């Protein structure tokens, strides 16, 4: 028995020595490693981020065109050759369609783009719009005859009151259809019958659709991120432009000018308590904003005062001034994809992107910085008779004029006859300027005074304490 116990003791000691050795081995093997929590991994596939597409379409059909056809700015939705008289009725069926993949809300508008009055057989002046009625009826009513269509339209209203409808299309391919009915009531008499020796009256009727995002799609926090998206307001005359700016309730006016629309910016409509953030967009070819004609004579120039406001002009022709101080007085100007005719003097921050300056004046700059603070030109072209940019004004060391010119082209038709460099720097007020130019192309300009450079001139020999010039990354003054 004692021997058995001893044998068990020996076995136990051997087992303990084996366990201690195993523990020691584990400790040795773990020296230099780090204990960690249990871990595991899982991966998703590649996650695609794709931009949505918001696109609204407008189609029409009428008595001559029986199938729906896409509307462009060239489309005549009514019979253009019709001669209106009492009892005459025209219709156009309009279909608004969601052609993108984002939900949208839209505004359908019908209004008079322009009108030409005349004189009737009684010798009285009149406008045709006072004697034309219209109505908008839901659905496609093209199967109705004349009497039934007028009956469906009800009393209607005078066409000069215009029409506006708001609705929404949430899914791709969704559409809504209305029938626009226009007629001259049978009760109209000679008051709308123009005299044979008078020019015929006419109306240019505008039909337009503006669309924006609708609060339908969701992100991580719900579908409210675009609930305040606003429509562009389509304007076709100066009064409509000014009304769109002054009536913008949220301080932002987003305006679109259709093809062949020319408007004038009235002085003082967006300043003080009426200051606005205004964006005006055109078609790039024929829409124009005149910023000078309705300005006021002040401080040596024609000034369009819009103090406190920001104006962005996009895809437009801009009619500027001709005098030394002519310009818009506001906090910030942005011009994108514009053709600017004439001369602009700056009175605040200003940015020009992909603009063309068409300057045919014999002895005038395209740009005078004067009251400009941070002024930037990017990918712009200056077509001139020898004067492009004048960096000149009353900037101080505390508030210098910072002029940056990137990737711009300067053309002098007269090949240096004006004896100016592309960027002239002048100083009569102990001013302070910072000029940075990168990748400029200069053709035809003269060598600049005190620099010998066709790109820039230091005509008043400003010292380095007041003028810093960096060209293509190298400080040259």
C-alpha positions in Angstrom: 0.0 0.0 0.0 2.8 2.4 1.0 4.6 1.5 -2.2 1.4 2.2 -4.2 1.1 5.6 -2.5 4.7 6.4 -3.3 4.3 5.4 -6.9 1.2 7.7 -7.1 3.2 10.5 -5.5 6.0 10.1 -8.1 3.4 10.2 -10.9 1.9 13.3 -9.5 5.3 15.1 -9.2 6.1 14.1 -12.7 2.7 15.4 -14.0 3.3 18.7 -12.1 6.8 19.0 -13.5 5.3 18.4 -17.0 2.6 21.0 -16.3 5.1 23.5 -15.0 7.3 22.8 -18.1 4.3 23.4 -20.4 3.4 26.6 -18.5 7.0 27.7 -18.8 7.0 26.9 -22.5 3.8 28.9 -23.0 5.3 31.9 -21.1 8.5 31.6 -23.2 6.5 31.5 -26.4 4.4 34.5 -25.4 7.3 36.8 -24.5 7.3 39.7 -27.0 3.7 39.2 -28.0 0.6 41.2 -27.0 -2.5 39.8 -25.5 -5.7 40.9 -27.4 -9.4 40.6 -27.3 -11.2 38.1 -29.4 -11.4 39.5 -33.0 -13.2 38.8 -36.2 -13.6 40.6 -39.6 -16.4 41.1 -42.1 -16.3 43.3 -45.2 -19.0 44.6 -47.5 -18.6 44.7 -51.3 -17.6 47.9 -53.0 -20.2 50.6 -52.2 -21.2 52.7 -55.2 -21.8 56.4 -54.7 -23.9 57.8 -57.7 -25.2 61.2 -58.3 -28.9 61.5 -58.9 -30.2 63.2 -62.0 -32.9 65.9 -61.8 -34.4 66.6 -65.2 -37.9 67.9 -66.1 -39.3 67.6 -69.6 -42.1 69.5 -71.3 -44.0 68.1 -74.3 -46.9 69.4 -76.3 -49.4 68.7 -79.0 -52.1 70.8 -80.7 -54.5 70.7 -83.6 -51.7 70.7 -86.1 -49.3 68.4 -84.2 -51.3 65.4 -83.0 -48.5 63.6 -81.1 -46.6 64.7 -78.1 -43.4 66.4 -79.1 -40.6 67.8 -76.8 -40.7 71.6 -76.3 -37.5 73.7 -77.0 -37.0 77.4 -76.9 -37.8 77.4 -80.6 -41.2 75.6 -80.3 -44.4 77.4 -81.2 -47.1 75.6 -79.2 -49.9 77.6 -81.0 -50.5 78.2 -84.7 -48.1 81.1 -85.3 -50.0 82.3 -88.4 -53.4 82.4 -86.9 -55.4 85.7 -87.3 -57.3 86.2 -84.1 -60.9 87.4 -84.2 -64.0 87.0 -82.0 -64.8 83.3 -81.6 -61.3 82.1 -82.5 -60.0 79.3 -80.2 -56.6 77.6 -79.9 -55.5 74.9 -77.6 -52.2 73.2 -76.6 -51.9 70.1 -74.5 -48.9 70.3 -72.2 -47.3 67.3 -70.5 -44.8 67.8 -67.7 -42.6 64.7 -67.3 -39.9 63.5 -64.8 -37.1 62.5 -67.1 -34.5 62.0 -64.3 -34.3 59.6 -61.4 -34.9 62.1 -58.6 -38.2 63.3 -57.3 -39.0 66.8 -58.3 -41.4 69.6 -57.7 -42.2 71.9 -60.5 -43.9 75.2 -61.4 -45.7 75.6 -64.7 -46.1 79.2 -65.8 -47.9 80.9 -68.6 -47.2 84.6 -69.1 -46.8 87.4 -71.6 -43.1 87.7 -72.6 -43.7 90.8 -74.6 -46.5 92.6 -76.3 -47.0 95.2 -79.1 -50.1 97.3 -78.9 -52.0 99.1 -81.7 -54.7 101.6 -82.6 -58.3 100.4 -83.2 -60.7 101.6 -85.9 -62.1 104.1 -83.4 -58.7 105.7 -83.1 -58.1 104.4 -79.5 -54.9 102.7 -78.4 -55.4 99.1 -77.2 -53.6 95.9 -76.3 -54.7 92.5 -77.6 -54.1 91.0 -74.2 -57.1 92.9 -72.8 -59.4 90.9 -75.2 -57.9 87.4 -75.1 -59.1 84.9 -72.4 -57.4 81.7 -71.4 -57.9 78.8 -69.0 -55.9 75.7 -68.0 -58.0 72.5 -67.8 -56.6 69.3 -66.2 -55.9 66.4 -68.5 -55.8 66.0 -72.3 -58.9 67.6 -73.7 -57.9 67.5 -77.4 -60.8 65.2 -78.2 -63.4 68.0 -77.5 -64.8 70.2 -80.2 -64.6 74.0 -80.1 -67.8 74.6 -78.1 -67.1 71.8 -75.6 -63.6 73.0 -75.1 -64.7 76.5 -74.3 -67.4 75.2 -72.1 -64.8 73.1 -70.2 -62.6 76.2 -69.8 -65.5 78.1 -68.1 -65.2 81.9 -67.9 -61.4 81.8 -67.9 -59.5 85.0 -67.3 -57.7 87.7 -69.2 -54.4 86.4 -70.6 -52.5 89.4 -69.1 -53.1 87.9 -65.6 -50.8 85.0 -66.3 -51.0 81.5 -64.8 -48.9 79.4 -62.4 -49.3 75.9 -61.1 -47.2 73.9 -58.7 -47.1 70.2 -58.4 -44.6 67.3 -58.0 -43.5 64.1 -59.9 -41.9 61.6 -57.5 -40.7 58.8 -59.8 -38.9 58.4 -63.2 -41.4 58.7 -66.0 -44.2 60.2 -64.0 -46.1 62.9 -65.8 -49.0 65.3 -65.5 -51.0 66.8 -68.4 -53.1 69.9 -68.8 -54.8 71.6 -71.7 -54.2 75.3 -72.3 -57.1 76.9 -73.9 -56.9 80.4 -75.4 -59.8 82.2 -77.1 -61.2 85.6 -78.1 -64.7 85.9 -76.7 -67.5 86.4 -79.3 -68.6 89.5 -77.3 -65.4 91.4 -78.4 -66.1 94.1 -80.9 -64.3 96.9 -82.8 -62.4 97.9 -79.7 -59.9 95.1 -80.6 -60.1 95.6 -84.4 -57.0 97.4 -85.4 -57.1 100.2 -88.0 -55.9 99.3 -91.5 -53.2 102.0 -91.3 -52.0 100.8 -87.9 -49.5 98.1 -87.1 -51.1 94.8 -86.1 -51.0 94.1 -82.4 -49.3 90.9 -81.2 -48.5 89.0 -78.1 -45.5 86.8 -77.4 -46.8 84.2 -74.9 -44.3 82.4 -72.7 -44.8 78.9 -71.5 -42.2 77.6 -69.1 -41.5 75.0 -66.5 -39.1 75.4 -63.5 -38.2 72.4 -61.4 -36.2 71.7 -58.2 -35.6 68.9 -55.7 -38.5 67.6 -53.7 -38.2 66.2 -50.1 -38.7 62.6 -51.2 -35.4 60.7 -51.2 -33.8 60.1 -47.8 -30.4 60.2 -46.3 -29.2 58.9 -42.9 -31.4 61.5 -41.1 -34.6 61.5 -43.1 -36.0 63.2 -46.2 -35.9 66.9 -45.1 -32.4 67.9 -46.3 -33.9 69.5 -49.5 -37.2 70.7 -48.2 -36.2 74.3 -48.7 -35.0 73.9 -52.3 -36.2 76.8 -54.4 -37.3 77.2 -58.0 -35.4 79.4 -60.5 -37.8 82.2 -61.4 -38.1 82.4 -65.2 -38.2 86.1 -66.3 -38.7 87.5 -69.7 -38.6 91.3 -69.2 -37.0 93.9 -66.9 -40.1 94.3 -64.6 -40.2 90.5 -64.0 -36.5 90.5 -63.1 -36.9 93.4 -60.7 -40.0 91.8 -59.1 -38.2 88.5 -58.7 -35.4 90.2 -56.8 -37.5 92.5 -54.6 -40.1 89.8 -53.8 -37.6 87.1 -52.8 -38.8 86.4 -49.2 -35.8 84.3 -48.0 -33.2 86.8 -49.2 -32.2 84.7 -52.2 -33.3 85.3 -55.8 -32.6 82.6 -58.3 -33.5 83.9 -61.8 -33.4 82.3 -65.2 -33.5 84.2 -68.5 -34.7 82.3 -71.6 -33.3 82.7 -75.0 -33.4 86.2 -76.6 -34.3 87.9 -73.3 -32.7 91.2 -72.6 -33.2 92.9 -69.2 -31.8 95.9 -67.3 -30.8 95.8 -63.6 -32.4 98.7 -61.9 -30.4 100.7 -59.4 -31.1 100.2 -55.7 -33.5 97.2 -55.8 -31.2 95.1 -53.6 -29.6 97.1 -50.9 -30.0 98.1 -47.3 -33.0 96.2 -45.8 -33.6 94.7 -49.2 -30.1 93.2 -49.6 -30.2 89.9 -51.5 -28.1 87.0 -52.7 -29.0 87.1 -56.4 -28.2 84.6 -59.1 -29.1 85.3 -62.7 -28.6 82.6 -65.3 -28.9 82.9 -69.1 -28.7 80.7 -72.2 -25.2 81.7 -73.0 -25.8 83.1 -76.4 -28.6 85.7 -76.6 -29.7 86.5 -73.0 -28.3 89.8 -71.8 -28.2 91.8 -68.6 -27.5 95.6 -68.9 -26.0 96.7 -65.6 -25.4 100.3 -66.5 -28.4 101.9 -68.3 -30.5 102.2 -65.1 -27.6 103.2 -62.9 -27.2 106.7 -61.4 -24.5 109.3 -62.0 -22.4 109.5 -58.8 -18.8 109.7 -57.6 -17.5 110.4 -61.1 -19.2 107.5 -62.9 -22.4 105.6 -63.6 -23.0 103.4 -60.5 -25.5 100.7 -59.9 -25.9 100.7 -56.1 -26.8 97.3 -54.5 -24.9 97.7 -51.2 -24.9 94.6 -49.0 -25.9 92.2 -51.8 -24.1 89.5 -53.7 -24.7 89.1 -57.5 -23.8 86.0 -59.5 -24.1 86.2 -63.3 -23.9 82.9 -65.2 -23.9 82.2 -68.9 -24.9 85.7 -69.9 -24.0 88.6 -72.1 -23.2 91.6 -69.8 -23.5 95.2 -71.0 -21.1 97.2 -68.9 -20.2 100.9 -68.9 -17.7 103.0 -70.7 -16.5 105.5 -68.1 -13.7 105.3 -65.6 -15.8 104.5 -62.5 -18.8 102.7 -64.1 -19.8 99.6 -62.2 -22.0 97.7 -59.6 -21.5 98.7 -56.0 -22.1 95.6 -53.9 -20.4 93.2 -51.5 -19.5 90.5 -54.0 -19.7 89.9 -57.7 -19.3 86.6 -59.5 -19.3 86.2 -63.3 -19.2 82.7 -64.8 -19.2 81.9 -68.5 -20.1 85.5 -69.4 -19.2 87.8 -72.3 -18.7 91.2 -70.9 -18.9 94.2 -73.2 -17.6 97.6 -72.0 -15.7 98.4 -68.8 -16.4 97.4 -65.2 -14.9 99.2 -62.2 -15.0 97.0 -59.0 -16.2 98.0 -55.6 -15.8 94.8 -53.4 -14.9 91.2 -53.9 -15.1 89.9 -57.5 -14.5 86.6 -59.2 -14.5 86.0 -63.0 -14.5 82.4 -64.3 -14.3 81.5 -68.0 -15.4 84.9 -69.1 -14.6 86.8 -72.3 -14.0 90.6 -72.1 -15.0 92.1 -75.5 -13.6 95.6 -75.3 -13.7 97.6 -78.6 -13.3 101.0 -76.9 -10.4 103.0 -78.3 -8.9 104.1 -75.0 -10.4 102.2 -72.0 -9.6 99.3 -69.8 -11.9 96.2 -69.4 -11.4 96.1 -65.7 -10.4 98.8 -63.1 -9.9 97.3 -59.6 -10.4 100.7 -57.8 -12.5 99.6 -54.8 -11.9 95.9 -55.3 -10.6 93.8 -52.4 -10.1 90.2 -53.4 -10.3 90.0 -57.2 -9.8 86.8 -59.1 -9.7 85.9 -62.8 -9.6 82.2 -63.9 -9.5 81.0 -67.5 -10.6 84.4 -68.9 -9.9 86.0 -72.3 -9.4 89.8 -72.8 -9.9 91.0 -76.3 -8.8 94.7 -76.3 -7.3 97.6 -78.2 -4.4 97.6 -75.8 -5.9 98.1 -72.3 -7.0 95.1 -70.2 -6.6 95.4 -66.4 -5.7 98.4 -64.3 -4.7 97.5 -60.8 -5.3 100.9 -59.2 -7.2 102.4 -56.3 -7.1 103.4 -52.6 -6.2 100.1 -51.1 -4.3 100.3 -47.8 -1.8 98.0 -46.0 -4.6 96.8 -43.7 -7.0 96.3 -46.6 -4.9 95.7 -49.8 -6.2 94.8 -53.2 -5.3 91.2 -53.9 -5.4 90.4 -57.6 -5.0 86.9 -58.8 -4.9 86.0 -62.5 -4.8 82.3 -63.5 -4.8 80.8 -66.9 -5.9 83.9 -68.7 -5.2 85.1 -72.3 -4.6 88.8 -73.2 -5.0 90.0 -76.8 -4.1 93.4 -78.1 -5.6 94.0 -81.5 -3.3 97.1 -82.0 -0.1 95.3 -81.2 1.2 97.6 -78.5 0.1 100.9 -79.9 -1.4 102.0 -76.6 2.0 101.4 -75.0 0.5 99.4 -72.1 1.2 96.0 -70.7 -1.6 93.5 -70.1 -1.8 94.4 -66.4 -1.0 98.0 -65.5 -0.2 98.8 -61.9 -0.6 102.4 -60.8 -0.5 104.3 -57.5 -1.5 107.8 -56.5 -2.7 107.0 -53.0 0.2 105.2 -51.3 -1.8 102.0 -51.9 -0.9 98.4 -51.3 -1.4 95.6 -53.8 -0.6 91.9 -54.1 -0.5 90.6 -57.7 -0.3 86.9 -58.4 -0.3 85.6 -62.0 0.0 82.0 -63.3 0.1 80.6 -66.8 -0.8 83.8 -68.6 -0.7 84.1 -72.4 0.0 87.7 -73.7 -0.3 88.7 -77.4 0.5 92.1 -78.9 0.9 94.2 -75.8 3.8 96.7 -75.3 6.6 96.3 -72.8 5.6 97.5 -69.4 7.2 100.6 -67.8 9.8 99.8 -65.2 9.4 96.0 -65.8 10.1 95.4 -69.5 7.4 92.7 -69.3 4.4 92.6 -71.7 2.4 91.0 -68.8 2.7 93.7 -66.2 3.9 97.3 -65.7 4.9 99.2 -62.6 4.2 102.6 -64.1 4.6 104.6 -60.8 7.7 102.6 -59.5 5.9 101.2 -56.5 8.3 99.8 -53.9 8.3 96.3 -52.5 6.7 97.5 -49.3 3.5 98.4 -51.3 3.6 96.1 -54.2 4.1 92.3 -54.2 4.2 90.6 -57.6 4.5 86.8 -58.0 4.6 85.3 -61.5 4.3 81.5 -62.0 5.3 80.9 -58.4 8.4 83.2 -58.5 8.3 86.5 -56.6 9.6 89.1 -59.1 8.9 92.2 -57.0 
